[in-house]
Amino acid sequence: MLVVINIIGVLVYLAIAFLFSKDKKNVNWRSTIIVLVINLLLAWVLTSFAFGRDIVKGAADGFNWLVQVSYQGIVFALPNWVTPEFGGTAKAMNFVTSALLPILMIVPLFDILTYIGVLPWIIKWVGRGLSFITGQPKFESFFSVEMMFLGNTEALAVSKLQLQTMRKERDVTLAMMSMSCVTASILGAYTQMVPGQFVLTAVPLNILNAIIVTNILNPVKVGPEEDTIAKMGGSSSNAEASVADEAADAKTPREPFFSFLGDSILGAGRLILIIAANVIAFVALAAMIDKILALFNPWLSLEHILGIIMFPFAWLMGLNVHDAFGFAQYMGTKLVTNEFVVMGKLTTIINNPHYFSPHYRAILTVFITSFANFSTTGMIIGAFKGMVDQEKNDLISKNVGYMLLSGILVSLLSAGIVGLFVW
């Protein structure tokens, strides 16, 4: 029975997207169905077959290895922050040490891969392959893969020329897609807090579901003359778009490596401060709201209110009523704050079978593995403001509701699809 509810849930999430579609007559159903089938097959393979589970486990182990290597740098500077198993003297590692400080090594590593051309090559060819298979415009496919490695604001930054030359309706599509990604360079932090195999399963599913949801919510017909890609130049930490001309690109002087690396490390440091500041502020604000609500009724809390609002969507994941209410509270907290706040609450209990069944653990991990929350809308609008004209900025600002709806539906679809295969 719960499996049937889960299937109905996936269909309901798609129906909600269609209900709010800006142009129902021009939805590309052929492409949508193709991407949905690919998504179902991918989730089935990565969760139900030994070789699929080995793939995601190997990737998760790889990120964990990178994190463990990063601890060597932390031990050198702050030995009392790291536990003895990694060479330090701490009794236990806190959130900053275990999840955030490794970003100081992992972000520059990904930037180096961009600098030497490895990531741009992967992004280009995977994006082209995705466009060929799904029938989606080349740049939208390219951008979805770009987000998977670089993150939303970084992917927007390296696509500046494309954003300036595309129609404003397509820019809205990219703004909506930007709600659904994560940055590969902080996946290591996620895998230290929640089950890594489901974190890494969520990443490609989010990319494909972003294509599905935006294709339904904001269908835009792209003619052959528009279906082009401006070439990406620079690095993910200091990048700007350049004309898609190889000869012109070859003449562009590249930033000296160590100058580039220094900028990348400083950028990683700023990212850590931003995440830490957001987590501290959001947790404190949520606690303050709870105390104010308790003055009116001891039962009232932000999580309870959000749980009631999100309960129908949680129940459609194939959960019983009790579990659905708890799941809905995590969903609401994540949307109002961010994924790190929820992961911090789950770190010590998510792998305990007394708290969560395999199905619950899988769908919860997948749902929270994205940047879909209220604060991300501000980041995306801010990124566009520095790159496109006022007319495009105004249109994107008017579509904040659609951006948030897109991010929520993508997270729901990814979790619902994974839930079909994990019980």
C-alpha positions, 0 to 999 in steps of 0.5 A, spaced: 500 500 500 505 504 501 508 503 495 502 505 491 502 511 495 509 513 493 507 512 486 501 516 486 506 521 490 510 522 484 505 523 479 502 528 484 508 532 484 508 532 476 501 534 476 502 540 481 508 542 476 503 542 470 497 545 474 502 551 475 505 551 468 506 558 464 504 555 458 501 548 458 500 547 451 507 548 449 510 543 454 515 538 451 512 531 453 516 527 449 522 530 452 519 530 459 517 522 459 524 521 456 528 524 462 523 521 467 524 514 464 532 515 465 531 518 472 527 512 474 532 507 470 538 511 474 535 510 481 533 503 480 540 501 478 543 506 483 539 503 489 537 496 487 543 492 483 550 491 487 554 494 481 550 500 482 550 501 489 558 499 488 558 505 484 555 510 489 559 507 495 565 508 491 564 515 489 562 516 497 568 513 499 572 517 494 569 524 497 570 521 504 578 519 503 578 527 500 576 529 507 580 525 511 586 527 507 584 534 508 584 533 516 592 532 515 592 540 514 587 541 519 591 537 524 598 541 522 594 548 524 589 545 529 591 539 532 586 539 538 580 540 533 581 533 530 580 526 533 586 521 535 584 517 529 586 522 524 592 525 528 589 530 533 588 530 540 580 532 540 575 527 544 570 529 538 570 533 532 565 539 531 561 541 525 566 546 523 572 541 523 568 535 520 564 538 515 566 545 513 574 546 514 575 540 509 572 545 504 579 549 504 582 543 500 576 540 496 574 547 493 581 548 490 582 541 488 575 542 483 578 549 481 585 546 479 581 541 475 577 546 472 584 550 470 587 544 467 581 543 463 578 537 465 572 539 468 570 543 462 571 537 458 567 533 462 561 538 462 561 540 455 561 532 453 556 530 458 552 536 457 552 535 449 550 527 450 544 529 455 541 534 450 542 529 444 538 524 448 533 528 452 531 533 446 532 539 450 536 545 448 543 545 448 545 550 453 540 548 458 543 541 458 550 544 458 548 548 464 544 542 468 551 539 468 555 545 469 551 546 476 553 539 478 560 540 478 560 548 480 554 550 484 549 555 482 552 562 482 558 559 480 555 556 474 551 562 472 558 566 473 561 562 467 555 563 463 555 570 463 555 571 456 550 566 454 545 569 460 546 576 456 544 574 449 539 569 451 531 571 451 529 573 458 524 567 458 530 562 458 534 566 463 528 565 468 528 557 466 536 557 468 534 561 475 529 556 476 534 550 475 539 553 479 534 552 485 536 544 485 543 543 485 549 542 490 556 544 489 560 538 488 566 541 492 562 540 498 559 533 497 564 531 502 561 535 507 555 532 506 557 525 506 560 526 513 553 528 516 548 523 512 549 517 508 553 518 502 550 513 497 544 517 497 547 524 497 551 522 491 544 518 488 541 525 489 546 529 485 544 526 478 537 525 479 536 533 481 539 535 475 534 530 471 528 532 475 530 540 474 530 539 467 523 535 467 520 541 472 522 547 468 520 544 462 513 543 465 513 550 469 516 554 464 516 551 457 520 555 452 521 553 444 528 554 442 529 554 435 536 552 431 538 559 431 538 560 438 540 553 440 548 555 441 553 555 447 557 560 449 564 557 451 566 557 458 572 561 460 576 561 466 575 558 473 569 556 477 572 561 483 574 567 478 570 566 471 567 569 466 564 567 459 568 568 453 566 568 445 565 561 443 571 562 438 577 557 439 582 562 436 580 568 440 580 563 446 587 561 445 589 568 445 586 570 452 592 570 457 590 565 463 591 567 470 598 565 473 597 558 477 599 560 484 595 567 483 589 563 481 590 558 487 590 563 492 584 566 490 581 559 490 583 558 497 580 565 499 574 563 496 573 557 499 575 560 506 569 565 504 564 559 503 566 556 510 564 563 513 558 564 509 555 557 511 557 557 518 554 564 519 548 562 516 547 555 520 548 559 526 544 565 525 538 560 522 538 555 528 538 561 533 532 565 529 528 558 529 530 557 537 527 565 538 521 563 534 520 557 538 520 561 544 515 566 542 510 561 539 511 557 546 508 563 550 502 562 546 502 555 546 507 550 549 505 545 543 507 550 538 513 550 534 516 552 528 517 545 526 510 543 528 507 548 524 512 546 518 510 539 519 502 541 518 504 545 512 508 539 509 505 533 511 501 531 505 507 531 501 511 527 506 505 522 506 505 521 499 512 519 499 509 512 502 510 513 509 505 512 515 502 518 518 507 518 524 513 518 520 510 523 515 509 528 520 516 527 523 519 527 515 514 534 514 518 537 519 525 536 517 522 538 510 519 545 512 526 546 516 530 545 510 526 550 506 526 555 511 533 554 513 538 550 509 540 543 508 546 544 513 541 545 519 537 539 518 543 535 517 546 537 523 540 535 527 540 528 523 548 526 524 548 522 530 541 518 529 540 517 521 543 511 521 540 508 527 535 503 525 531 505 531 529 512 528 529 511 521 527 505 516 531 504 510 526 507 506 525 513 510 533 514 511 533 514 503 528 519 501 530 524 507 537 524 505 535 525 498 530 531 499 535 535 503 541 534 498 539 540 494 540 548 495 532 549 495 530 554 500 528 561 501 535 564 502 538 561 495 532 565 491 536 571 494 543 568 492 540 567 485 537 574 484 543 577 486 547 573 481 543 575 475 543 583 478 550 583 476 550 580 469 544 581 465 540 588 464 534 591 468 528 587 464 531 580 465 532 582 472 525 584 473 522 578 470 526 573 474 525 577 481 517 577 479 518 569 478 521 568 485 515 564 487 516 559 481 523 559 483 522 556 490 516 551 487 521 549 482 526 547 487 521 544 492 518 540 486 525 537 484 527 535 491 520 531 492 521 528 485 528 526 487 526 523 494 519 520 491 523 516 485 528 513 490 523 511 495 520 507 489 526 502 490 528 503 497 524 499 502 
